[in-house]
Amino acid sequence: MAYNLFEEKLKRQGCKKVRIGILQENKIAKKFWTSLGFKFC
């Protein structure tokens, strides 16, 4: 998946956190990102 490659690149560059934003009503996006291990506040 393209995101996995991007995440690996960020890790190699020393990035320890990634912050994303989605619209609250976008339940499909929330489910997708949660499945990748993201947590929402």
Number of C-alpha atoms within 10 A of each C-alpha: 5 6 9 10 10 10 15 12 12 14 12 9 9 9 11 9 9 8 7 8 8 11 8 8 8 9 10 9 14 17 11 11 14 12 10 10 8 13 10 11 2
